[in-house]
Amino acid sequence: EKVDDKESDVEIDLGIHEEEMSMVVEELEEEMKRFRAGRATPEQIEDVKIRVYEAHTPVKSVGQISVRDAYNLIVTAHDPSTVADIDAGLRNSDKLNVATKIEGNRVVVTFPKATAESRNEIAKAVKVEAEKMKTRIRDVRHKALNEIKAAGLTKDEQFQLKDDVQKLTDSAIKRVEEVITKKTQEINTV
């Protein structure tokens, strides 16, 4: 929604703020792919940085990731000389709790079976991530409200725009809640 004030020539475009909030929710959806309990998926390790060729490179750039079974992934190195680096990087990653084993030019990555305790820990981490995203959405709202205040609009125009910003914020927060509810149910499904 755009509002033009004839006297100040200030334009408020809430579409920009709506897009920012949507991007936060989309980032959360991507982030949720790394949280799992039950099945190993390539998304859990593809962005883990591995030190190869004197640089930190994502696993997906140094090898092909495939699923062996529910608890095992296989990383087939593009360059066999990097297998030991891939193995060490995955095993020592602070984002993962995995065991690794080298088989030729492949690294087998084994995830532990999820216990009730580990499921609860994952669910807590998911909620922490969601709270960070909600804070970012509220920061976007705060920025939009400051723009509205600074625009020199009439009280009625300000009220309407503030109401619209709150509706956008509520919608984005609701989407975050839906993502978290779905992920928590997935984690707790045995």
LINURPE-V188148 format. One line per field, one symbol per residue. ss: DSSP state (@ for helix, = for strand, . for the rest). phi: phi as a letter, one per 20 degrees, with the letter a starting at -180 (. if undefined). A space follows every 50 residues. Layout:
ss: ???
phi: ???
This chain:
ss: .===......===@@@@@@@@@@@@@@@@@@@.........@@@....== ==..====@@@@=======..======..@@@@@@@@@@@@......=== ===..======....@@@@@@@@@@@@@@@@@@@@@@@@@@@@@@@@@@@ ....@@@@@@@@@@@@@@@@@@@@@@@@@@@@@@@@@@..
phi: .dcddgfdledddfgffffgfffffffffffffeebbpcfcggfcfdfed eclmbecfgfedaedceeagdcdcdeffdgfegfffgffffeffecccdc becmecdeddefffdgffffffffffffffffffffffffggffffffff fmefgfffgfffffffffffffffffgffffffffffeee
